[in-house]
Amino acid sequence: MSRMSESTEKSSSEQLTAKASEVGQGIRDIGTQVRGVAQEKAQQVRDQAEEYYNQGREKVTEASESLESYVREKPLQSVLIAAGVGMLLGILWKRS
């Protein structure tokens, strides 16, 4: 009977080892899939950030060009507005 129980124990141990190996491989496979999905999402975020950056850059360029053309069309008015804003900022800065 002892040989039979040793044989059964070895068989059970081998089965447990095999199951543990399967579970470990399953976990590694899931990790690989998660890493792949995370890399895809990170790439999407980078692409979206680059798109927002380019849009912002275009808007700033447009605003700059618009401001330049305004100053060229109305130089005296532009200087007076700049002086007024400078005075206002100076007063506010002096108060704080």
TORKOL-4160 file (C-alpha; in steps of 0.2 Angstrom, whole numbers, padded with zeros to 4 digits, m for minus):
96
<pt num="1" X="0000" Y="0000" Z="0000"/>
<pt num="2" X="0014" Y="0012" Z="0003"/>
<pt num="3" X="0021" Y="0010" Z="m0014"/>
<pt num="4" X="0003" Y="0014" Z="m0021"/>
<pt num="5" X="0002" Y="0030" Z="m0010"/>
<pt num="6" X="0020" Y="0035" Z="m0015"/>
<pt num="7" X="0015" Y="0033" Z="m0033"/>
<pt num="8" X="m0001" Y="0043" Z="m0030"/>
<pt num="9" X="0008" Y="0057" Z="m0021"/>
<pt num="10" X="0021" Y="0058" Z="m0035"/>
<pt num="11" X="0007" Y="0059" Z="m0048"/>
<pt num="12" X="m0002" Y="0072" Z="m0038"/>
<pt num="13" X="0014" Y="0082" Z="m0036"/>
<pt num="14" X="0017" Y="0081" Z="m0054"/>
<pt num="15" X="0000" Y="0087" Z="m0058"/>
<pt num="16" X="0001" Y="0101" Z="m0046"/>
<pt num="17" X="0018" Y="0106" Z="m0054"/>
<pt num="18" X="0010" Y="0105" Z="m0071"/>
<pt num="19" X="m0005" Y="0116" Z="m0066"/>
<pt num="20" X="0007" Y="0128" Z="m0058"/>
<pt num="21" X="0017" Y="0129" Z="m0074"/>
<pt num="22" X="0001" Y="0132" Z="m0084"/>
<pt num="23" X="m0005" Y="0146" Z="m0072"/>
<pt num="24" X="0012" Y="0154" Z="m0073"/>
<pt num="25" X="0012" Y="0154" Z="m0092"/>
<pt num="26" X="m0006" Y="0161" Z="m0092"/>
<pt num="27" X="0000" Y="0175" Z="m0081"/>
<pt num="28" X="0015" Y="0179" Z="m0092"/>
<pt num="29" X="0003" Y="0179" Z="m0107"/>
<pt num="30" X="m0009" Y="0191" Z="m0099"/>
<pt num="31" X="0006" Y="0202" Z="m0094"/>
<pt num="32" X="0012" Y="0202" Z="m0112"/>
<pt num="33" X="m0006" Y="0207" Z="m0118"/>
<pt num="34" X="m0007" Y="0221" Z="m0105"/>
<pt num="35" X="0010" Y="0228" Z="m0110"/>
<pt num="36" X="0004" Y="0228" Z="m0128"/>
<pt num="37" X="m0012" Y="0237" Z="m0124"/>
<pt num="38" X="m0003" Y="0249" Z="m0113"/>
<pt num="39" X="0010" Y="0253" Z="m0127"/>
<pt num="40" X="m0004" Y="0256" Z="m0139"/>
<pt num="41" X="m0013" Y="0268" Z="m0127"/>
<pt num="42" X="0003" Y="0277" Z="m0123"/>
<pt num="43" X="0006" Y="0279" Z="m0142"/>
<pt num="44" X="m0012" Y="0286" Z="m0144"/>
<pt num="45" X="m0009" Y="0298" Z="m0130"/>
<pt num="46" X="0007" Y="0304" Z="m0137"/>
<pt num="47" X="m0001" Y="0306" Z="m0154"/>
<pt num="48" X="m0016" Y="0316" Z="m0147"/>
<pt num="49" X="m0004" Y="0327" Z="m0137"/>
<pt num="50" X="0006" Y="0331" Z="m0152"/>
<pt num="51" X="m0010" Y="0335" Z="m0161"/>
<pt num="52" X="m0015" Y="0347" Z="m0148"/>
<pt num="53" X="0003" Y="0355" Z="m0147"/>
<pt num="54" X="0002" Y="0358" Z="m0166"/>
<pt num="55" X="m0015" Y="0366" Z="m0165"/>
<pt num="56" X="m0010" Y="0377" Z="m0151"/>
<pt num="57" X="0006" Y="0382" Z="m0161"/>
<pt num="58" X="m0005" Y="0386" Z="m0176"/>
<pt num="59" X="m0017" Y="0397" Z="m0165"/>
<pt num="60" X="m0002" Y="0407" Z="m0157"/>
<pt num="61" X="0005" Y="0410" Z="m0175"/>
<pt num="62" X="m0012" Y="0416" Z="m0181"/>
<pt num="63" X="m0014" Y="0427" Z="m0166"/>
<pt num="64" X="0004" Y="0434" Z="m0168"/>
<pt num="65" X="0001" Y="0438" Z="m0186"/>
<pt num="66" X="m0016" Y="0446" Z="m0182"/>
<pt num="67" X="m0008" Y="0457" Z="m0169"/>
<pt num="68" X="0006" Y="0462" Z="m0181"/>
<pt num="69" X="m0006" Y="0467" Z="m0195"/>
<pt num="70" X="m0016" Y="0477" Z="m0182"/>
<pt num="71" X="0000" Y="0486" Z="m0176"/>
<pt num="72" X="0005" Y="0490" Z="m0194"/>
<pt num="73" X="m0013" Y="0496" Z="m0198"/>
<pt num="74" X="m0015" Y="0507" Z="m0183"/>
<pt num="75" X="0003" Y="0511" Z="m0175"/>
<pt num="76" X="m0002" Y="0526" Z="m0164"/>
<pt num="77" X="m0017" Y="0517" Z="m0157"/>
<pt num="78" X="m0006" Y="0502" Z="m0153"/>
<pt num="79" X="0007" Y="0512" Z="m0144"/>
<pt num="80" X="m0007" Y="0520" Z="m0134"/>
<pt num="81" X="m0015" Y="0504" Z="m0129"/>
<pt num="82" X="0002" Y="0496" Z="m0124"/>
<pt num="83" X="0006" Y="0512" Z="m0114"/>
<pt num="84" X="m0011" Y="0510" Z="m0105"/>
<pt num="85" X="m0009" Y="0492" Z="m0101"/>
<pt num="86" X="0008" Y="0495" Z="m0095"/>
<pt num="87" X="0002" Y="0509" Z="m0083"/>
<pt num="88" X="m0012" Y="0498" Z="m0077"/>
<pt num="89" X="0000" Y="0483" Z="m0074"/>
<pt num="90" X="0012" Y="0495" Z="m0065"/>
<pt num="91" X="m0002" Y="0501" Z="m0053"/>
<pt num="92" X="m0008" Y="0484" Z="m0049"/>
<pt num="93" X="0010" Y="0478" Z="m0046"/>
<pt num="94" X="0014" Y="0493" Z="m0035"/>
<pt num="95" X="m0002" Y="0489" Z="m0024"/>
<pt num="96" X="0003" Y="0471" Z="m0021"/>
